Amino acid sequence: MNKTVTGLISFLENSPTASHCVQISAELLKKDGFSELSMGEEWNLNRGDKYYIIDSTSTLAAFIIGNKPAADAGFRIIGTHTDAPGFRLKPEPYAYTEGLSTLGVEIYGGPTVATWFDRDLGLAGSVTFMEKNRLTTKLFRINKPLLRFPSPAIHLNRTANKDGFKANAEEQLLLVFGDEEDDYDTLKKMIAEAAGIKAEQVIDFSGEVFDVQPPALNGVKDNYLIAAGIDNQASTHAALAAVTETATADPTAIVFLFDNEEIGSRTVNGAASPFMERVLERISGTRDDFFKACSRSINVSADCVHAIHPGWAAKHSKLSKPQLNKGPAIKMSAGGSYASTARTSAYFMKCAELAESPIQKFVSRADGKSGGTLGPIAATGTGIPTVDVGNPMLSMHSVREMAGTVDHENMINCMKVHLEGQIVISI
């Protein structure tokens, strides 16, 4: 197992929520010499300096100031997202029913619900409390088999194997965690302890369910990675690895890690927020220089892509069959689901060539529709040409996803070529 895959496994293990993902990202950046900035302070940026900014706990930007002003050399941007489909506790989740302590949840994004049943689940999130007259938020993580969606016996659901397993989101998606009426008080004490505060300090908290089983290598040659959150925290790790290995070049290299892509990106933490535009403008110096910089920039939106599934091959276009461990795929869509054009596609193909990486292409069936990405949103907000790419994977949106280990290093190498501005683009 090489260093790159080892790093990815550790990254995924430490990212049960988007905010935890940003927290571990910041730690990796600090180790590589990146200094933290705040949007509320004055910036004095110098050539070759490395910085990162955290916004709203689950969004981050990391950048290396280029040898030339952004107005002259532009930006080389990578955009990824930190969130994953799953389940979040309701604001008042507790109910003691039929002799069991249960928690109600809301579905976040589009998880494959059936895969979450009968799994060992932990709880992670954030706690808000007062500390010396200041409203403060801390992250918490209970990394043990605490919760479970128990499935009904086949005798009570005899058509499940024929018609598919189905569960009503309101009535049947109930997390069981105890059998005493005071169990919820115990749970809240556990949450406070995990956050490092006293239970009576807690004003409010949020909670997300995660699978406590650690990532694992799979296959006769250990050439597959099985883990939660590969979509899209693997792309996030690749972007961070690329920017920390990038040599200072003429363009300014910058990576954006956004939250809430799985629910449309239109939040204060998402790609539709003004965060990207504001950061790029502040680096540029003036509004006019920002416009000049955008005209000389290109963005790589990185999000995982469906690999061809041998059992469901008919669901794929006959002309588009991305495979595991055969290289990153460029995502195309005439309907605008992806931001790639022939020009931006050609750009990434040249990046792959210089990185000595194989490359694939992905398009949905003409009579079907795939999911969207943050690429078109970021492109619309800034006017920066964008290419949507991603590594192929199976079991997308399952509680345990599957990806090729070789693809990860190839993606990092392609991203490095991009961030270092090895390919000159004309206006």
C-alpha positions as CSV (number, residue, x, y, z in Angstrom):
1,M,0.0,0.0,0.0
2,N,1.6,3.3,-1.1
3,K,1.8,6.5,0.8
4,T,-0.9,8.1,-1.3
5,V,-3.5,5.5,-0.5
6,T,-2.5,5.4,3.2
7,G,-3.1,9.1,3.3
8,L,-6.5,8.8,1.7
9,I,-7.6,6.1,4.1
10,S,-6.5,8.3,7.1
11,F,-8.3,11.3,5.6
12,L,-11.6,9.3,5.1
13,E,-11.4,7.9,8.6
14,N,-11.2,11.4,10.0
15,S,-14.0,12.9,8.0
16,P,-17.4,11.7,9.3
17,T,-18.9,15.1,8.5
18,A,-18.1,18.0,6.2
19,S,-16.9,20.0,9.1
20,H,-14.6,17.2,10.3
21,C,-13.3,17.0,6.7
22,V,-12.4,20.7,6.7
23,Q,-10.8,20.3,10.1
24,I,-8.5,17.6,9.0
25,S,-7.8,19.5,5.7
26,A,-6.7,22.5,7.7
27,E,-4.3,20.3,9.7
28,L,-2.8,18.9,6.6
29,L,-2.3,22.4,5.2
30,K,-0.7,23.7,8.4
31,K,1.8,20.9,8.3
32,D,2.8,22.0,4.8
33,G,3.3,25.6,5.7
34,F,0.0,27.1,4.8
35,S,-1.0,30.0,7.1
36,E,-4.6,30.7,8.1
37,L,-6.4,33.9,7.0
38,S,-9.7,35.3,8.0
39,M,-12.2,37.1,5.7
40,G,-12.6,39.7,8.4
41,E,-9.0,40.9,8.4
42,E,-6.7,42.8,6.0
43,W,-4.7,40.6,3.6
44,N,-1.0,41.3,2.8
45,L,-0.2,38.7,0.2
46,N,3.3,38.1,-1.2
47,R,4.6,36.0,-4.1
48,G,4.9,32.3,-3.2
49,D,3.0,32.7,0.1
50,K,0.6,29.9,1.0
51,Y,-2.7,30.5,2.8
52,Y,-6.0,28.9,3.7
53,I,-9.4,30.3,4.9
54,I,-12.2,28.4,6.7
55,D,-15.7,29.7,6.2
56,S,-18.7,28.5,8.2
57,T,-16.7,25.5,9.5
58,S,-17.4,23.3,6.5
59,T,-16.0,25.3,3.6
60,L,-12.3,26.0,2.9
61,A,-10.1,27.7,0.3
62,A,-6.3,27.1,0.1
63,F,-4.1,29.0,-2.3
64,I,-0.5,29.7,-3.3
65,I,0.2,33.2,-4.6
66,G,1.6,33.1,-8.1
67,N,4.8,34.6,-9.4
68,K,2.8,37.0,-11.5
69,P,-0.3,39.1,-10.5
70,A,-3.6,37.3,-10.9
71,A,-4.7,40.0,-13.4
72,D,-1.8,38.9,-15.7
73,A,-1.6,35.1,-15.1
74,G,-5.1,34.2,-13.8
75,F,-6.0,31.4,-11.5
76,R,-5.8,27.6,-11.7
77,I,-8.7,26.4,-9.6
78,I,-9.9,23.1,-8.3
79,G,-13.4,22.8,-6.8
80,T,-14.6,19.8,-4.7
81,H,-17.2,19.2,-2.0
82,T,-16.9,17.9,1.5
83,D,-20.4,16.5,2.2
84,A,-21.8,13.1,1.5
85,P,-25.4,11.7,1.4
86,G,-26.7,10.3,4.6
87,F,-28.9,11.0,7.6
88,R,-29.1,13.9,10.0
89,L,-30.9,14.0,13.3
90,K,-34.2,15.9,13.5
91,P,-34.1,19.1,15.7
92,E,-36.1,17.2,18.4
93,P,-35.3,13.6,17.4
94,Y,-36.1,11.5,20.5
95,A,-39.0,9.2,21.0
96,Y,-39.5,6.3,23.4
97,T,-41.7,3.9,21.6
98,E,-42.5,0.2,21.9
99,G,-40.0,-0.1,24.7
100,L,-37.1,1.3,22.7
101,S,-35.3,4.6,22.6
102,T,-35.2,5.9,19.0
103,L,-34.0,8.9,17.1
104,G,-35.8,10.3,14.1
105,V,-33.8,11.5,11.1
106,E,-34.0,13.5,7.9
107,I,-32.5,12.2,4.7
108,Y,-29.7,14.3,3.4
109,G,-29.0,14.1,-0.3
110,G,-29.6,10.9,-2.1
111,P,-28.2,7.9,-0.1
112,T,-29.0,4.3,-1.1
113,V,-31.1,3.9,2.0
114,A,-31.2,0.1,2.2
115,T,-27.4,-0.1,2.6
116,W,-27.6,1.8,5.9
117,F,-29.8,-0.8,7.6
118,D,-28.2,-3.3,10.0
119,R,-24.9,-1.3,10.1
120,D,-22.9,-0.3,13.2
121,L,-23.4,3.5,13.2
122,G,-21.7,6.3,15.2
123,L,-22.7,9.9,15.6
124,A,-20.8,13.1,14.8
125,G,-21.7,16.7,14.5
126,S,-21.3,20.0,16.3
127,V,-22.3,21.5,19.7
128,T,-23.0,25.2,20.3
129,F,-22.6,26.7,23.7
130,M,-21.6,29.9,25.5
131,E,-18.0,30.4,26.5
132,K,-17.2,33.7,28.3
133,N,-20.1,35.5,26.7
134,R,-19.1,34.2,23.3
135,L,-21.3,31.8,21.3
136,T,-18.9,28.9,20.5
137,T,-19.2,25.8,18.4
138,K,-17.1,22.6,18.8
139,L,-17.2,19.4,16.8
140,F,-17.8,16.0,18.4
141,R,-17.5,12.4,17.3
142,I,-18.8,9.3,19.1
143,N,-16.8,6.6,17.2
144,K,-18.5,3.4,18.5
145,P,-21.5,1.2,17.4
146,L,-24.0,3.5,19.1
147,L,-26.9,3.6,16.7
148,R,-28.6,1.1,14.3
149,F,-31.4,1.1,11.7
150,P,-32.6,-2.5,12.4
151,S,-34.4,-4.1,9.4
152,P,-37.6,-6.0,9.8
153,A,-37.5,-9.8,9.7
154,I,-38.1,-11.2,6.2
155,H,-41.2,-12.9,7.6
156,L,-42.7,-9.4,8.1
157,N,-41.5,-8.1,4.7
158,R,-41.7,-11.1,2.4
159,T,-41.6,-9.2,-0.8
160,A,-38.4,-7.4,0.0
161,N,-36.2,-9.7,-2.1
162,K,-38.6,-9.5,-5.1
163,D,-39.7,-5.9,-5.0
164,G,-36.8,-4.3,-3.3
165,F,-36.3,-3.1,0.3
166,K,-38.4,0.0,1.0
167,A,-38.7,2.1,4.2
168,N,-40.9,5.1,4.9
169,A,-38.7,8.0,5.8
170,E,-41.0,9.3,8.6
171,E,-42.3,6.1,10.1
172,Q,-39.6,3.5,9.6
173,L,-36.2,5.3,9.5
174,L,-35.7,5.1,13.3
175,L,-32.3,4.8,14.9
176,V,-32.5,2.5,17.9
177,F,-30.0,3.3,20.7
178,G,-31.4,2.0,24.0
179,D,-34.4,0.7,26.0
180,E,-34.7,3.1,28.9
181,E,-36.7,6.3,29.0
182,D,-33.7,8.3,30.2
183,D,-31.4,7.1,27.4
184,Y,-31.6,10.4,25.6
185,D,-30.2,12.3,28.6
186,T,-27.3,9.8,28.6
187,L,-26.8,10.4,24.9
188,K,-26.7,14.1,25.3
189,K,-24.1,13.7,28.1
190,M,-22.0,11.5,25.7
191,I,-22.2,14.2,23.1
192,A,-21.1,16.9,25.5
193,E,-18.2,14.8,26.7
194,A,-17.1,14.1,23.1
195,A,-17.1,17.8,22.5
196,G,-15.1,18.4,25.7
197,I,-17.7,20.4,27.6
198,K,-20.3,19.9,30.3
199,A,-23.8,18.7,29.4
200,E,-25.4,21.8,31.0
201,Q,-23.5,24.0,28.7
202,V,-25.1,22.7,25.6
203,I,-27.5,25.1,23.9
204,D,-28.1,23.1,20.8
205,F,-26.4,20.5,18.7
206,S,-26.5,18.8,15.3
207,G,-25.8,15.2,14.6
208,E,-25.0,13.1,11.5
209,V,-24.9,9.3,11.3
210,F,-21.8,7.6,10.0
211,D,-20.5,4.0,9.6
212,V,-17.9,3.2,12.2
213,Q,-16.3,0.4,10.1
214,P,-13.0,1.7,8.9
215,P,-11.9,1.9,5.2
216,A,-10.4,-1.3,3.8
217,L,-8.6,-2.5,0.7
218,N,-10.4,-5.1,-1.4
219,G,-9.6,-7.4,-4.3
220,V,-7.0,-10.1,-4.9
221,K,-4.4,-7.4,-5.5
222,D,-5.7,-4.8,-3.0
223,N,-6.5,-2.6,-5.9
224,Y,-9.9,-1.4,-4.6
225,L,-10.7,0.9,-1.7
226,I,-13.9,0.3,0.2
227,A,-15.0,3.2,2.5
228,A,-17.7,5.7,3.4
229,G,-17.6,9.1,1.8
230,I,-15.4,8.4,-1.2
231,D,-17.8,10.5,-3.1
232,N,-16.5,13.1,-2.8
233,Q,-13.9,13.3,0.0
234,A,-11.5,11.3,-2.2
235,S,-11.5,14.2,-4.7
236,T,-11.0,16.6,-1.8
237,H,-8.0,14.6,-0.6
238,A,-6.6,14.6,-4.2
239,A,-7.0,18.3,-4.5
240,L,-5.2,18.9,-1.1
241,A,-2.4,16.5,-2.0
242,A,-2.0,18.3,-5.3
243,V,-1.9,21.8,-3.9
244,T,0.6,20.8,-1.1
245,E,2.9,19.3,-3.8
246,T,2.5,22.2,-6.2
247,A,5.5,24.3,-7.0
248,T,5.0,28.1,-7.2
249,A,4.2,29.1,-10.8
250,D,3.0,32.2,-12.7
251,P,-0.8,31.6,-12.0
252,T,-2.2,31.6,-8.5
253,A,-3.1,28.0,-7.6
254,I,-6.3,27.7,-5.5
255,V,-8.5,24.9,-4.2
256,F,-12.0,25.3,-3.0
257,L,-13.7,22.8,-0.7
258,F,-17.5,23.4,-0.6
259,D,-20.2,21.9,1.5
260,N,-23.9,21.0,0.6
261,E,-23.3,19.9,-3.0
262,E,-25.5,16.9,-2.3
263,I,-28.5,19.1,-1.7
264,G,-27.9,21.6,-4.6
265,S,-25.1,23.9,-3.3
266,R,-27.4,26.8,-2.7
267,T,-26.5,27.5,0.9
268,V,-24.0,29.8,2.7
269,N,-21.5,26.9,2.6
270,G,-22.1,25.9,-1.0
271,A,-20.7,26.7,-4.4
272,A,-23.6,29.0,-5.1
273,S,-22.5,31.3,-2.2
274,P,-20.4,34.4,-2.8
275,F,-17.4,32.7,-1.1
276,M,-15.5,31.8,-4.2
277,E,-16.0,35.1,-5.9
278,R,-15.0,37.1,-2.8
279,V,-11.8,35.1,-2.2
280,L,-10.7,35.4,-5.9
281,E,-11.4,39.2,-5.9
282,R,-9.5,39.8,-2.7
283,I,-6.5,37.9,-4.1
284,S,-6.8,39.9,-7.3
285,G,-6.6,43.2,-5.5
286,T,-9.3,45.3,-7.2
287,R,-12.6,44.5,-9.0
288,D,-11.1,45.4,-12.3
289,D,-8.1,43.1,-11.7
290,F,-10.5,40.4,-10.7
291,F,-12.3,40.5,-14.0
292,K,-9.0,40.4,-15.8
293,A,-7.9,37.4,-13.7
294,C,-11.1,35.5,-14.4
295,S,-10.5,35.9,-18.2
296,R,-7.2,34.1,-17.8
297,S,-8.4,31.3,-15.5
298,I,-9.7,27.8,-15.7
299,N,-11.4,25.6,-13.1
300,V,-11.4,21.9,-12.6
301,S,-14.5,20.7,-10.8
302,A,-13.7,17.2,-9.3
303,D,-16.4,14.9,-8.3
304,C,-16.6,11.1,-8.6
305,V,-18.2,9.4,-11.6
306,H,-20.2,6.2,-12.2
307,A,-18.0,3.3,-13.2
308,I,-19.4,0.7,-15.6
309,H,-21.2,-2.0,-13.5
310,P,-21.1,-5.5,-15.1
311,G,-24.5,-6.3,-13.6
312,W,-26.2,-3.1,-14.7
313,A,-24.2,-2.3,-17.9
314,A,-27.4,-1.5,-19.8
315,K,-27.9,1.5,-17.5
316,H,-24.7,3.1,-19.1
317,S,-24.4,4.6,-22.6
318,K,-22.8,2.0,-24.9
319,L,-20.4,4.8,-25.9
320,S,-19.3,5.7,-22.4
321,K,-18.0,3.0,-20.0
322,P,-15.6,4.4,-17.5
323,Q,-13.7,1.6,-15.6
324,L,-12.0,1.4,-12.3
325,N,-8.2,1.9,-12.3
326,K,-8.3,3.1,-15.9
327,G,-7.8,6.8,-15.2
328,P,-9.9,9.9,-14.4
329,A,-13.0,10.6,-16.5
330,I,-14.1,13.8,-18.1
331,K,-17.8,14.3,-17.6
332,M,-19.8,15.8,-20.5
333,S,-23.5,16.7,-20.8
334,A,-25.4,18.5,-23.6
335,G,-28.0,19.4,-21.1
336,G,-25.7,21.4,-18.8
337,S,-25.5,19.0,-15.9
338,Y,-21.7,19.3,-16.3
339,A,-19.7,22.4,-17.2
340,S,-17.2,20.7,-19.6
341,T,-16.9,21.9,-23.1
342,A,-14.8,20.5,-26.0
343,R,-12.2,23.2,-25.2
344,T,-12.0,22.6,-21.4
345,S,-12.1,18.8,-22.1
346,A,-9.1,19.2,-24.4
347,Y,-7.3,21.2,-21.6
348,F,-7.7,18.4,-19.1
349,M,-6.7,15.8,-21.7
350,K,-3.4,17.6,-22.1
351,C,-3.0,17.7,-18.3
352,A,-3.5,14.0,-18.2
353,E,-0.9,13.5,-21.0
354,L,1.7,15.6,-19.2
355,A,0.9,13.6,-16.0
356,E,1.3,10.3,-17.9
357,S,-2.2,9.4,-16.8
358,P,-4.8,7.5,-18.8
359,I,-8.0,9.4,-19.4
360,Q,-11.7,8.4,-19.9
361,K,-14.9,10.2,-20.8
362,F,-18.4,9.9,-19.3
363,V,-21.8,10.8,-20.6
364,S,-25.2,9.5,-19.5
365,R,-27.5,7.5,-21.7
366,A,-29.5,9.8,-24.0
367,D,-32.7,8.5,-22.5
368,G,-31.4,8.9,-18.9
369,K,-30.0,11.6,-16.6
370,S,-27.1,11.6,-14.2
371,G,-26.5,13.8,-11.2
372,G,-25.1,17.3,-11.3
373,T,-22.0,18.9,-9.8
374,L,-20.8,22.2,-8.5
375,G,-19.1,22.8,-11.8
376,P,-21.9,24.6,-13.6
377,I,-22.8,26.6,-10.5
378,A,-19.2,27.9,-10.0
379,A,-18.8,28.6,-13.8
380,T,-22.1,30.5,-13.8
381,G,-21.1,32.6,-10.8
382,T,-17.6,33.6,-12.0
383,G,-17.7,33.1,-15.8
384,I,-14.5,31.0,-15.5
385,P,-14.3,28.1,-18.0
386,T,-14.7,24.8,-16.2
387,V,-14.2,21.1,-16.8
388,D,-16.0,18.5,-14.8
389,V,-13.9,15.4,-14.0
390,G,-14.0,12.5,-11.6
391,N,-12.6,9.1,-10.7
392,P,-14.8,6.2,-11.5
393,M,-16.4,4.3,-8.6
394,L,-19.0,1.7,-7.8
395,S,-21.6,1.6,-5.0
396,M,-22.0,5.4,-5.3
397,H,-24.0,6.8,-2.4
398,S,-24.0,3.5,-0.6
399,V,-22.9,3.4,3.1
400,R,-19.8,1.6,1.8
401,E,-18.5,2.9,-1.6
402,M,-15.8,1.3,-3.9
403,A,-13.1,3.0,-5.9
404,G,-9.8,2.0,-7.6
405,T,-6.6,2.8,-5.8
406,V,-4.6,3.5,-8.9
407,D,-7.0,6.2,-10.1
408,H,-6.3,8.4,-7.0
409,E,-2.7,8.9,-7.7
410,N,-3.4,9.6,-11.4
411,M,-5.9,12.3,-10.4
412,I,-3.4,13.9,-8.1
413,N,-0.8,14.0,-10.8
414,C,-3.3,15.6,-13.3
415,M,-4.3,18.2,-10.7
416,K,-0.7,19.1,-10.1
417,V,-0.1,19.8,-13.8
418,H,-3.2,22.0,-13.8
419,L,-2.3,23.9,-10.7
420,E,1.3,24.6,-11.8
421,G,0.0,26.2,-15.0
422,Q,2.0,23.9,-17.2
423,I,-0.5,24.5,-20.1
424,V,-0.9,28.1,-21.2
425,I,-4.5,29.1,-22.1
426,S,-5.3,32.0,-24.4
427,I,-8.1,34.5,-23.7
